Amino acid sequence: MTHASTLPPGQTATKKFPVVGEQEPSPEALDLDNWRLSVDGLVERPLSFTYAEILALPQSELVADIHCVTSWSHFGMRLDGVPLAVVLGQAVPRPEARFVHFEAYSPRRHDTSLPLELALADTWLIHGRDGAPLTPEHGYPLRTVTPSRYFYKSLKWVHRIELMAEDRLGYWERESSYHNNADPWPGDQRFVSGSLPPDKLRALREAESYVPYRGPRKVVVGADLRGWEPRTRDLGDLHLKNCDLREARLEGADLRGANLSLSDLRDADLRGADLRGADLEGADFAGADLTGADLRDTFLSATKFFDQDRQARIAGMRWEGGRGILEDQEAYLRRSA
């Protein structure tokens, strides 16, 4: 089934190409003299390509709609590269191969996986956009793109393709409870279900200190924190993804470096809160009070500050250095400043 030029549930259209995920590869990715793409695992002919050999393969243009889990969609992106099926056809998958695992030249060894049948039908190896090379922040020199899945299934700086009999969860699925299927169309495959049972959720709401909850490997997903009034303002580096924070009392909170991506903060009180460096991608602040809040150097792709019913109060709010904000939301912030 195709969904050409139609927004999946919960998505916002943009003409931008926001930078999401890691911003820079590890140094090996940009050393083209020594760069290699290996294809191994359950294949008859393990292969190793130089970058020049990748560019020498028959090249094609992919025109694709890209849907990011942070809730932005870019229609009709024009990408240059090679269908993965061309490369795997040379390697000859063995009959027991059922999944493809991709690994990146990245500081955190970013990886992802797909069913082999899906990858053969829909995954490309991409090196350019609109006739120009990709920028490093978008995956240069080579990345994968699988348009039918959320963009976290498309890997920047790919350097290894391994065919496997059993699946292996990728980085985002392991670390942030992202859904392994990642199909945008059912509307419920961004995350797996909430990550905290009732007793642990109660402990989170009532904690005197959030030190035990800090860090990228301690992600809370889908928690019901409506009306939450934490006992401390020291909330920096918390990872509260896809959480319900409506009407939360967070005035003056230190949320530096926090990850609130895709969380619902409608009507929350964030007066004077410090959110510098926070990941706010896909968060909804409609109706929230952000008076005097500091959102400098935050990640803002698909972040919402208004909807058809309410607008955030942003008097004195700072957002210099905010990255990825979509067109309509940027216009609102500049108009209301």
Secondary structure, DSSP 4 states (H G I P E B T S, - for coil): ---TT-PPTT-EE-SS----S-SS--GGGG-TTT--EEEEESBSS-EEE-HHHHHHSPPEEEEEEEE-TTSEEEEEEEEEEEEHHHHHHHH-B-TT--EEEEEESSTT--EEEEEHHHHHHH-EEEEEETTEEPPGGGTTT-EEE-TTS-GGGS-TTEEEEEEESS----HHHHHH-B-SS--SSSS--SB-S-S--HHHHHHHHH-S--GGG-STTSEEES-B-TT---S-SB-TT-EEET-B-TT-B-TT-B-TT-B-TT-B-TT-B-TT-B-TT-B-TT-B-TT-B-TT-B-TT-B-TT-BSB-SS-B-B-TT-B-TT-B---HHHHHHHHHH-
